[in-house]
Amino acid sequence: MLSIGLLLLEVAFLATTHVAGGPPWTVVAALAFAVFGLGSAGEPGRQRELLWLILPALGWLAAFRLTGNRELFFPFAMYLAVHAALTGARRGVRGAFVGGGLVVAAFLATRVLQAATPRVLAVETAAAGVILSVTCLAAVRIGRSLPGAGLLLALASAAAFVSLRLPS
């Protein structure tokens, strides 16, 4: 069971996403936390490690607030999707894909509700699929390596940011 301090960290994270980003950011983050909670049950030490690794996702939220660039929702969501994939990776590639895929699906559903054009949705879906596929395979290979997990999260969200330049 998570300590009260870690639960307060989750609540603070979700409150921050709601105030600074709004409901879409909060829904994606809440789903990532749900996957995290279900996928890391029974491993309190691993829970703490992975929970602290989720905090850098707020950097994308801060960048959004500073620039007003709503496209930064994509690297934020991909950071959280890869975090969910890392949580599920202890169950193998399938667990990684299920965890990360749920967060990606929530992101894409949000984009549909935001009336993204079919072309934009196609590009976002393709980019998310490639990033998630590569990171899920890597997540299983790195095992419990905390530095490896941090590097994977950074590279995946950077790839999502770079993919914003794809024609759509």
N, C-alpha and C positions, 0 to 999 in steps of 0.2 A: 504494500500500500504506500502511496506517495505521502510524504510528510506534508504538513500544513503549509510550510514555506513553499514547497514546489507547487502545491495546488493554488496558492496565492499568485505564484508566478504565471501559471496558466491563465488565471482570471485577469491578471494585469495585462497579459499579452492580448487576450481577446478584447478587453476593454479598449486598449490602445488601437487595435485594428478597427474597432467600431467607430471610435471618435475620429480618428485620423483618416480612415479609408472608407468607412461606411459598411453597410450590410454585405456587399459582395466579398470584400476582403475578410470580413468576420466569418462568413459561412465557410469559405475555403479553409481558413485557419481552424475553425471548430471541427471540421471533418478531419483535418490532419491530426488534431489533438485526440479525436475519438479513435482513429487508427492507432495512434501512438499508445493510448491507454489500453486498448484491447490487445495490441501486438506485443507489448512489452510487459504484460502482467506476469508476475512471478519472478521478475528480474530487477529488483529495486536498484542495484548498482548501475545496471545498464540503462534503466529509466532516467536516472539522474544525468548520466553522460549524454544521452540523446536529447533530453529536455534542454540542456544548456546549449546544445548545437542548433536548436530551433531559433534562438534569439537573433542571430544575424539576419534572418528574414525581415526583421523590422527595418533594416537598412534600406530595403526597397520601398517600404512605406514612407520612410523619412525622405527618400529621394523624390517620391511622388509628391509629397507635401511641399517640398522645396521648389520643384520644377513645374508642378501641375500636369505632368505627363502621365495620363491615365494608362498608357501602354505598359508602364512598369508593374501593373497588376500581373502580367504574364511571368516575368522572372520571379516575382514573389510567389505566385502559385506553383511554379516549377520547383522552387526551392522547397516548398512544403511537400510537394509530390515526391521529391527525392527523399526527403526526410521520412515520409511514410513508407517509401520503398525500403529504406534502411531498416526501419522497424520490422517490416515483414520479411526481410531477407534471412532471418534466422530460420524461417520455414522453407527456404529455398527460393529459386527463381519465381515460382508461381506465387509465393507469398509476397515477394517484392513487387511483382506486377499488380497483384490485387490491391495492396496498400497504396502504391503510387497511382494506380489507375483510378481508384476511387476519387482521389483529389483532382486528378486531371479531368475526370468526368464532371465533377462539381464546377471546376473552372469553365469547361466548355458549356455546361448548362447555363451558367451565369452569363456567358457571352451571348448565348442564344436569347436569353431574356433581355439582354441589353441591345438586342437587334443588330448584332454584328452582321455584316454582309456575308453571303455564302463564300465569297472569295477569301475574305479575312478568316473566316472559320476554317476553311480548308488549309490555309497556311498555318494557322495556329495548331490545328489538329496534327498536321504533318510534323511540324517542329516539335510539338509535345511528344508525339509518338517516337520520333528518333531519339530525342533526349532521354525519355523514360526507358526505352529499350536498352540503350547503351548503359545507363546508370544502374538499371536493375541487374544486368549481367555483372557489372563491376561491383555492385553492392554485395552480391553473393561471394565474389572472389576476395574482397577485402576482409571479410569476416568481421571480427569485433574490433578492428583497428580504428581507434578514435581519430588519429590524424588522417587516416585514409578516408574516413567518413566525412570529416571536415573538408578535405580537398575535393571529394566527390560533390558535395553540396555547392561549394564555390564554383567549380567548373560547370556544373549543370545550370546554375542560375546565370552564370556568365554566358553560356551558350544560348540560353533563352533570351538574354538581353541582346546578343549579337543577332539572333534570328529576327528581332524586331525590324531589322533593315531589309529583310526579304521582301520582294515585291508582292503587294497584296491589293 
